């Protein structure tokens, strides 16, 4: 880390070549950091096309025009953070994560600064003097965007933009942009759109004709009575109407998921939810446990849509395994609210596999961030197993520390398969077991009961006799009542 151009020592500056462990590749490998062509329809960063007059061409018309497509240029960004609590290393890690988020969104990180303050400045986030220094950095690097590591108020955004003279966005807007790029399903797109509108509503700006009033309503006279709405008031009203419509659509989609959950409950199928920090390896673990074939990419928020797959324990018990959206520090509350119906998979599960990246510089911080979101969705009563993933790349001392601190933890590697067998055995032990143990001689004409015993219960022993199938099973009360007529005592 190099010192800032200012003589002040409370501003730290990141050079273009970050020290090892602080650049975005501390969280993402460079060989997957946007090496492929970006789909332009997912971005709105520059004009995509311009009309250029072609001189000297003429047919029946005076001239013709052609569309000249411009090459998409990645935004060049400077990062800004405010260090209020914790150590300098914590502040550096936070800005490194912001750099990874920016690169995931398709930006080119040029520089970064950290301002040491007791609390963010109410006007410009970093103070007027440091904002002027930031403007010089923007001019020096040729950046066109400033990204702040925090959620800025509308006033802070406007005043900081007035000083630095380029676009300013905050951490929340950056995460919303990533979610908008990666959402694939209809429900995921609706949830992201709702979160974006919630974020946008208090930040609408008006100038010029946007602040002029429309003509008043009424059919009498000259139809000019009343002050009428300003354009910005009309925009706010339309956004509120769209938000109400979006909430209704999400509620309808939530009903469909709830019906599926009720069906699983009716069949007494236990459920396991995979939760964890983004890029901790949740999808890789799901693929390793079930062969689901879910997209796996070394990128932040690569998969947003929940995936539910059927799995089987080593003892033959069936259960469902659900992959949920990844979490991050200071996950915007707009997203928590919009994705609440998706996150309910965690609250309704019988067991949570809390996946943490063992190779991360600060895995304890990841654990705390995820548990904060789990508290927000009301899933604190669900049993939890901490799965320390990427054990093959982790520091052995870090693994020992985590295993010592976390009482119910296991080190695995979804890539190599290390520890997966032990994890499956632990899932088998932790899943709730049927409450009634019963022995029944089921006639061969009632094979459906035997099948239900295998799918809904736990078969202890099974023997085929001349009279039928002799089962010793542990089942729930409803199935026990159906098997009761075939117990040896009743048969006798």
C-alpha positions as CSV (number, residue, x, y, z in Angstrom):
1,X,0.0,0.0,0.0
2,X,1.4,3.4,-1.0
3,X,0.9,6.6,0.8
4,X,-1.5,9.2,-0.5
5,X,-0.5,12.3,-2.4
6,X,-1.7,14.3,0.6
7,X,0.5,14.9,3.6
8,X,-2.3,13.8,5.8
9,X,-1.8,10.3,7.2
10,X,-5.4,9.4,7.7
11,X,-6.1,8.6,4.0
12,X,-4.7,5.3,2.7
13,X,-4.3,4.8,-1.0
14,X,-4.2,1.6,-3.0
15,X,-1.8,1.6,-6.0
16,X,-2.8,-0.1,-9.2
17,X,-0.8,-3.1,-8.2
18,X,-2.4,-4.1,-4.9
19,X,-0.3,-6.0,-2.4
20,X,-0.9,-9.7,-2.5
21,X,-4.0,-10.7,-0.7
22,X,-5.7,-7.3,-1.1
23,X,-6.6,-7.3,-4.8
24,X,-9.8,-8.7,-6.1
25,X,-8.0,-12.0,-6.9
26,X,-7.9,-12.6,-3.2
27,X,-11.5,-13.5,-3.7
28,X,-11.6,-14.4,-7.4
29,X,-9.0,-16.0,-9.7
30,X,-7.9,-13.7,-12.5
31,X,-8.4,-16.3,-15.2
32,X,-12.2,-16.1,-14.8
33,X,-12.5,-12.4,-14.1
34,X,-14.3,-11.3,-17.2
35,X,-12.0,-13.1,-19.7
36,X,-15.0,-13.9,-21.9
37,X,-17.1,-11.5,-24.0
38,X,-19.7,-9.7,-22.0
39,X,-23.3,-9.8,-23.2
40,X,-24.0,-6.1,-24.0
41,X,-27.7,-6.3,-23.3
42,X,-27.0,-6.7,-19.6
43,X,-25.3,-3.4,-19.3
44,X,-26.1,0.3,-19.6
45,X,-22.7,1.9,-19.2
46,X,-22.3,3.9,-22.4
47,X,-24.1,4.6,-25.6
48,X,-24.3,1.5,-27.6
49,X,-24.6,3.0,-31.0
50,X,-24.5,6.4,-32.7
51,X,-25.7,7.7,-36.0
52,X,-22.9,9.0,-38.3
53,X,-23.6,10.7,-41.5
54,X,-21.8,9.1,-44.4
55,X,-20.7,11.9,-46.7
56,X,-20.8,11.4,-50.5
57,X,-23.3,8.6,-50.7
58,X,-26.6,9.4,-52.4
59,X,-29.4,7.4,-54.1
60,X,-32.9,8.8,-54.5
61,X,-32.5,10.4,-51.1
62,X,-30.2,13.2,-50.3
63,X,-28.1,11.1,-48.0
64,X,-28.2,7.9,-46.0
65,X,-27.0,7.1,-42.6
66,X,-25.4,4.0,-41.1
67,X,-25.3,2.7,-37.5
68,X,-21.8,2.6,-36.2
69,X,-21.5,0.2,-33.2
70,X,-19.1,1.3,-30.6
71,X,-17.0,-1.2,-28.7
72,X,-18.2,-1.6,-25.1
73,X,-15.8,0.1,-22.7
74,X,-15.6,-1.1,-19.1
75,X,-16.2,1.6,-16.5
76,X,-13.0,2.8,-14.9
77,X,-13.6,3.1,-11.2
78,X,-11.9,4.5,-8.1
79,X,-12.9,2.9,-4.7
80,X,-13.5,4.9,-1.5
81,X,-13.9,3.5,2.0
82,X,-14.4,4.9,5.4
83,X,-12.6,3.1,8.2
84,X,-14.6,3.7,11.4
85,X,-14.0,0.5,13.5
86,X,-11.8,-2.5,13.5
87,X,-8.2,-2.8,12.4
88,X,-6.4,-1.5,9.3
89,X,-6.4,-5.0,7.9
90,X,-10.2,-5.2,8.3
91,X,-10.5,-2.0,6.3
92,X,-8.2,-3.3,3.6
93,X,-10.1,-6.6,3.3
94,X,-13.4,-4.6,3.0
95,X,-12.0,-2.6,0.1
96,X,-10.6,-5.7,-1.5
97,X,-14.1,-7.2,-1.4
98,X,-15.5,-4.1,-3.0
99,X,-12.9,-4.4,-5.7
100,X,-14.1,-8.0,-6.3
101,X,-17.7,-6.8,-6.5
102,X,-16.7,-4.0,-8.9
103,X,-14.9,-6.5,-11.2
104,X,-17.8,-8.9,-11.0
105,X,-20.0,-6.0,-12.2
106,X,-17.7,-5.5,-15.2
107,X,-15.6,-2.5,-14.0
108,X,-11.9,-1.8,-14.2
109,X,-10.5,-0.9,-10.8
110,X,-7.9,1.8,-11.1
111,X,-7.3,3.0,-7.5
112,X,-8.7,3.0,-4.0
113,X,-8.6,5.2,-0.9
114,X,-9.5,4.7,2.7
115,X,-10.5,7.6,5.0
116,X,-10.0,7.2,8.8
117,X,-13.0,8.8,10.5
118,X,-15.1,8.3,13.6
119,X,-18.2,8.2,11.4
120,X,-18.9,9.0,7.7
121,X,-19.4,12.7,6.9
122,X,-23.0,13.6,6.7
123,X,-22.5,15.8,3.6
124,X,-19.9,14.2,1.3
125,X,-19.2,10.8,3.1
126,X,-15.5,11.5,3.4
127,X,-15.4,15.2,4.2
128,X,-15.0,18.2,1.9
129,X,-11.2,18.2,2.0
130,X,-10.8,14.5,1.2
131,X,-13.5,14.9,-1.5
132,X,-11.3,17.5,-3.2
133,X,-8.3,15.1,-2.9
134,X,-10.5,12.4,-4.4
135,X,-11.3,14.7,-7.4
136,X,-7.6,15.0,-8.1
137,X,-7.2,11.2,-8.0
138,X,-10.1,10.9,-10.5
139,X,-8.5,13.4,-12.8
140,X,-5.1,11.7,-12.5
141,X,-6.4,8.2,-13.2
142,X,-9.0,9.2,-15.8
143,X,-11.8,7.4,-13.9
144,X,-15.4,7.9,-14.8
145,X,-17.0,6.4,-11.7
146,X,-16.5,6.5,-7.9
147,X,-17.7,3.6,-5.8
148,X,-18.2,4.1,-2.1
149,X,-17.9,1.2,0.4
150,X,-21.2,1.9,2.2
151,X,-24.8,3.0,1.6
152,X,-24.9,6.7,0.9
153,X,-27.9,8.9,1.5
154,X,-29.4,10.8,-1.5
155,X,-27.8,14.0,-0.2
156,X,-24.3,12.4,0.1
157,X,-24.5,11.1,-3.5
158,X,-25.5,14.5,-4.9
159,X,-22.9,16.5,-3.0
160,X,-20.0,14.1,-3.6
161,X,-20.8,14.1,-7.3
162,X,-20.8,17.9,-7.3
163,X,-17.2,17.8,-6.0
164,X,-15.7,14.9,-8.0
165,X,-17.6,15.7,-11.2
166,X,-18.1,12.0,-12.1
167,X,-20.8,9.5,-11.4
168,X,-20.9,8.2,-7.8
169,X,-22.6,5.0,-6.7
170,X,-22.5,3.1,-3.4
171,X,-22.1,-0.5,-2.4
172,X,-25.8,-1.2,-2.4
173,X,-26.2,0.0,-6.0
174,X,-23.2,-2.1,-7.0
175,X,-24.7,-5.3,-5.5
176,X,-28.1,-4.5,-7.1
177,X,-26.3,-4.2,-10.5
178,X,-24.6,-7.6,-10.1
179,X,-27.9,-9.2,-9.1
180,X,-29.6,-7.7,-12.1
181,X,-26.9,-9.2,-14.4
182,X,-27.1,-12.7,-12.8
183,X,-30.9,-13.1,-12.3
184,X,-32.2,-15.7,-14.7
185,X,-35.5,-17.0,-13.5
186,X,-38.8,-15.0,-13.6
187,X,-38.9,-14.8,-9.8
188,X,-35.3,-13.8,-9.5
189,X,-35.7,-11.0,-12.0
190,X,-38.9,-9.8,-10.2
191,X,-37.2,-9.8,-6.8
192,X,-34.2,-7.8,-8.2
193,X,-36.5,-5.3,-9.9
194,X,-38.4,-4.8,-6.7
195,X,-35.2,-4.2,-4.7
196,X,-33.9,-1.7,-7.4
197,X,-37.1,0.3,-7.3
198,X,-37.1,0.4,-3.5
199,X,-33.5,1.8,-3.7
200,X,-34.3,4.2,-6.5
201,X,-37.5,5.7,-5.0
202,X,-35.9,8.1,-2.5
203,X,-33.0,8.9,-4.9
204,X,-35.0,10.3,-7.8
205,X,-33.7,13.6,-8.9
206,X,-35.4,16.4,-10.8
207,X,-34.2,19.4,-12.7
208,X,-35.5,21.6,-15.5
209,X,-38.9,20.4,-16.7
210,X,-38.9,17.5,-14.2
211,X,-39.7,20.1,-11.5
212,X,-42.3,22.0,-13.6
213,X,-46.0,21.3,-12.7
214,X,-48.5,19.8,-15.1
215,X,-51.8,21.6,-15.8
216,X,-54.4,21.0,-13.1
217,X,-57.2,18.6,-13.6
218,X,-60.9,19.4,-13.9
219,X,-63.2,19.8,-16.9
220,X,-64.6,23.2,-16.1
221,X,-63.2,26.6,-17.2
222,X,-59.8,26.4,-18.9
223,X,-58.8,23.2,-17.2
224,X,-55.9,24.8,-15.4
225,X,-57.2,24.7,-11.8
226,X,-55.0,23.4,-9.1
227,X,-51.2,23.2,-9.0
228,X,-51.0,19.7,-10.6
229,X,-48.2,17.2,-10.2
230,X,-44.6,17.8,-10.9
231,X,-42.9,15.3,-13.3
232,X,-40.8,13.9,-10.4
233,X,-44.0,13.3,-8.4
234,X,-45.5,11.5,-11.3
235,X,-42.4,9.3,-11.6
236,X,-42.6,8.5,-7.9
237,X,-46.2,7.5,-8.1
238,X,-45.6,5.3,-11.1
239,X,-42.7,3.5,-9.3
240,X,-44.9,2.9,-6.3
241,X,-47.6,1.4,-8.6
242,X,-44.9,-0.8,-10.2
243,X,-43.7,-1.9,-6.8
244,X,-47.2,-2.8,-5.7
245,X,-47.6,-4.9,-8.9
246,X,-44.2,-6.6,-8.4
247,X,-45.1,-7.5,-4.8
248,X,-48.3,-9.2,-5.9
249,X,-46.4,-11.2,-8.6
250,X,-43.8,-12.3,-6.1
251,X,-46.5,-13.3,-3.6
252,X,-48.1,-15.4,-6.3
253,X,-44.8,-17.1,-7.1
254,X,-44.3,-17.6,-3.3
255,X,-47.6,-19.5,-3.2
256,X,-46.2,-22.0,-5.7
257,X,-43.1,-22.6,-3.7
258,X,-45.1,-22.9,-0.5
259,X,-47.3,-25.6,-2.1
260,X,-44.2,-27.6,-3.0
261,X,-42.9,-27.2,0.6
262,X,-46.3,-28.4,2.0
263,X,-46.1,-31.4,-0.3
264,X,-42.7,-32.3,1.1
265,X,-43.9,-31.8,4.6
266,X,-46.9,-34.0,3.9
267,X,-44.6,-36.8,2.7
268,X,-42.4,-36.2,5.8
269,X,-39.3,-35.6,3.7
270,X,-36.6,-33.8,5.7
271,X,-35.0,-30.8,4.2
272,X,-31.5,-29.4,4.3
273,X,-30.6,-25.8,3.3
274,X,-27.2,-24.8,2.1
275,X,-26.4,-21.2,3.2
276,X,-23.2,-19.3,3.2
277,X,-21.1,-16.4,2.0
278,X,-21.0,-15.7,-1.7
279,X,-18.3,-17.7,-3.5
280,X,-17.8,-20.0,-0.6
281,X,-18.6,-23.1,-2.8
282,X,-22.3,-23.7,-2.1
283,X,-23.2,-24.8,-5.6
284,X,-20.0,-26.9,-5.8
285,X,-21.1,-28.7,-2.6
286,X,-24.6,-29.2,-4.0
287,X,-23.2,-30.8,-7.1
288,X,-20.9,-33.0,-5.1
289,X,-23.7,-34.2,-2.8
290,X,-26.4,-34.6,-5.5
291,X,-24.9,-34.3,-8.9
292,X,-27.3,-31.4,-9.6
293,X,-25.2,-29.9,-12.4
294,X,-25.7,-26.3,-11.1
295,X,-23.5,-23.6,-12.6
296,X,-20.2,-23.3,-10.7
297,X,-18.1,-20.2,-11.3
298,X,-15.3,-18.6,-9.2
299,X,-17.3,-15.3,-9.0
300,X,-19.4,-13.4,-6.6
301,X,-23.1,-14.1,-6.8
302,X,-22.7,-16.5,-9.8
303,X,-26.0,-18.2,-8.9
304,X,-29.0,-16.5,-7.5
305,X,-32.0,-18.8,-8.2
306,X,-32.6,-21.4,-5.5
307,X,-32.2,-25.0,-6.5
308,X,-33.8,-27.9,-4.7
309,X,-32.6,-31.5,-5.3
310,X,-33.4,-34.9,-3.9
311,X,-30.6,-36.6,-2.0
312,X,-30.1,-39.8,0.0
313,X,-28.2,-40.5,3.2
314,X,-25.8,-43.4,3.5
315,X,-28.5,-45.3,5.5
316,X,-31.0,-44.8,2.6
317,X,-33.1,-42.0,4.0
318,X,-34.4,-39.5,1.5
319,X,-34.1,-35.7,2.0
320,X,-34.1,-32.5,0.0
321,X,-31.1,-30.3,-0.4
322,X,-31.7,-26.6,-1.3
323,X,-29.0,-24.2,-2.5
324,X,-29.8,-20.6,-1.5
325,X,-28.6,-17.1,-2.6
326,X,-25.2,-16.2,-1.3
327,X,-24.8,-13.6,1.4
328,X,-22.2,-10.8,1.8
329,X,-21.3,-8.2,4.4
330,X,-23.8,-5.5,4.7
331,X,-26.2,-7.2,2.4
332,X,-28.7,-4.4,1.3
333,X,-31.9,-4.6,3.3
334,X,-33.8,-4.1,0.0
335,X,-32.4,-7.4,-1.2
336,X,-33.2,-9.2,2.1
337,X,-36.8,-8.0,1.8
338,X,-37.2,-8.8,-1.9
339,X,-35.5,-12.3,-1.5
340,X,-37.3,-13.1,1.7
341,X,-39.6,-15.6,0.0
342,X,-36.5,-17.4,-1.4
343,X,-34.7,-17.2,2.0
344,X,-37.6,-18.9,3.6
345,X,-36.1,-22.2,2.4
346,X,-33.6,-21.7,5.2
347,X,-36.1,-21.0,7.9
348,X,-38.3,-24.0,6.9
349,X,-35.5,-26.5,6.7
350,X,-34.6,-29.1,9.3
351,X,-30.9,-28.5,9.0
352,X,-28.6,-25.7,7.7
353,X,-25.3,-26.5,6.1
354,X,-23.4,-23.2,6.7
355,X,-20.7,-23.2,4.1
356,X,-17.6,-21.0,4.8
357,X,-14.5,-20.5,2.6
358,X,-11.6,-21.9,4.6
359,X,-9.1,-20.2,2.3
360,X,-10.5,-16.7,2.9
361,X,-8.3,-14.2,4.8
362,X,-11.1,-13.7,7.5
363,X,-13.5,-16.7,7.6
364,X,-14.9,-15.6,11.0
365,X,-16.2,-12.4,9.5
366,X,-18.0,-14.4,6.8
367,X,-19.6,-16.6,9.5
368,X,-20.8,-13.5,11.4
369,X,-22.2,-11.9,8.2
370,X,-24.2,-15.0,7.2
371,X,-25.6,-15.5,10.7
372,X,-26.8,-11.9,10.8
373,X,-28.9,-12.6,7.7
374,X,-30.1,-15.9,9.2
375,X,-31.3,-14.0,12.2
376,X,-33.1,-11.5,9.9
377,X,-35.1,-14.3,8.3
378,X,-36.0,-16.0,11.6
379,X,-34.0,-19.2,11.2
380,X,-32.0,-19.1,14.4
381,X,-33.7,-22.2,15.9
382,X,-32.7,-24.4,13.0
383,X,-29.7,-26.7,13.8
384,X,-26.5,-25.7,12.0
385,X,-23.5,-27.6,10.7
386,X,-20.5,-25.4,9.8
387,X,-18.9,-26.8,6.6
388,X,-15.5,-25.4,6.1
389,X,-15.0,-25.7,2.3
390,X,-11.9,-25.4,0.2
391,X,-9.9,-27.3,2.8
392,X,-7.4,-28.3,0.2
393,X,-6.4,-24.7,-0.3
394,X,-6.8,-23.4,3.3
395,X,-4.1,-22.8,5.8
396,X,-4.0,-25.7,8.3
397,X,-3.7,-23.3,11.2
398,X,-6.9,-21.6,10.1
399,X,-8.7,-24.9,9.8
400,X,-7.6,-25.9,13.3
401,X,-8.8,-22.5,14.7
402,X,-12.2,-22.8,13.1
403,X,-12.7,-26.4,14.1
404,X,-11.7,-25.5,17.7
405,X,-14.1,-22.5,17.9
406,X,-17.1,-24.0,16.0
407,X,-18.4,-27.0,18.0
408,X,-20.3,-28.6,15.1
409,X,-17.9,-28.1,12.2
410,X,-16.3,-30.2,9.5
411,X,-13.6,-29.5,7.0
412,X,-14.3,-30.6,3.4
413,X,-13.3,-29.9,-0.2
414,X,-16.1,-30.0,-2.7
415,X,-13.5,-30.0,-5.5
416,X,-11.5,-33.0,-4.4
417,X,-14.2,-34.8,-2.4
418,X,-12.3,-34.7,0.9
419,X,-14.5,-35.0,3.9
420,X,-17.7,-35.5,1.9
421,X,-18.3,-39.0,3.3
422,X,-18.0,-37.7,6.8
423,X,-20.4,-34.9,6.0
424,X,-23.0,-37.3,4.6
425,X,-22.8,-39.4,7.8
426,X,-23.2,-36.3,10.0
427,X,-26.2,-35.2,8.0
428,X,-27.7,-38.6,8.5
429,X,-27.1,-38.3,12.3
430,X,-28.5,-34.7,12.5
431,X,-31.7,-35.1,10.5
432,X,-34.8,-35.6,12.6
433,X,-35.7,-39.2,12.9
434,X,-39.3,-40.7,12.8
435,X,-40.7,-41.1,16.3
436,X,-42.4,-44.5,16.1
437,X,-40.5,-47.9,15.8
438,X,-42.8,-50.7,14.6
439,X,-42.5,-54.2,13.2
440,X,-45.0,-55.3,10.5
441,X,-45.6,-58.2,8.2
442,X,-46.9,-56.5,5.1
443,X,-48.6,-58.7,2.5
444,X,-47.2,-58.6,-1.0
445,X,-50.5,-57.2,-2.3
446,X,-49.8,-54.0,-0.2
447,X,-46.4,-53.1,-1.8
448,X,-47.2,-49.4,-1.6
449,X,-46.8,-49.5,2.2
450,X,-43.4,-51.0,1.8
451,X,-42.4,-48.3,-0.6
452,X,-43.7,-45.6,1.8
453,X,-41.7,-47.1,4.6
454,X,-38.6,-46.7,2.5
455,X,-39.3,-43.2,1.3
456,X,-40.9,-41.7,4.5
457,X,-39.3,-43.7,7.2
458,X,-36.1,-45.5,8.2
459,X,-35.9,-49.2,7.5
460,X,-34.0,-51.0,10.2
461,X,-34.4,-54.5,8.8
462,X,-36.3,-56.1,5.9
463,X,-37.0,-59.8,5.3
464,X,-39.1,-61.5,2.6
465,X,-41.2,-64.4,3.9
466,X,-43.9,-66.6,2.4
467,X,-46.6,-64.5,3.9
468,X,-45.2,-61.1,3.0
469,X,-42.5,-58.6,3.7
470,X,-41.4,-58.5,7.4
471,X,-40.3,-54.9,8.2
472,X,-38.8,-53.4,11.2
473,X,-39.0,-49.6,10.6
474,X,-38.9,-46.3,12.3
475,X,-41.8,-44.2,10.9
476,X,-43.9,-41.2,11.7
477,X,-47.3,-41.6,13.5
478,X,-49.5,-41.4,10.3
479,X,-47.6,-44.3,8.6
480,X,-47.4,-46.2,11.9
481,X,-51.2,-46.2,12.0
482,X,-51.4,-47.6,8.4
483,X,-48.9,-50.3,9.3
484,X,-50.5,-51.2,12.7
485,X,-53.0,-53.8,11.2
486,X,-50.1,-55.8,9.9
487,X,-48.1,-56.1,13.1
488,X,-47.3,-59.7,14.2
489,X,-49.5,-59.2,17.3
490,X,-52.5,-58.2,15.2
491,X,-51.9,-61.0,12.7
492,X,-51.9,-63.5,15.5
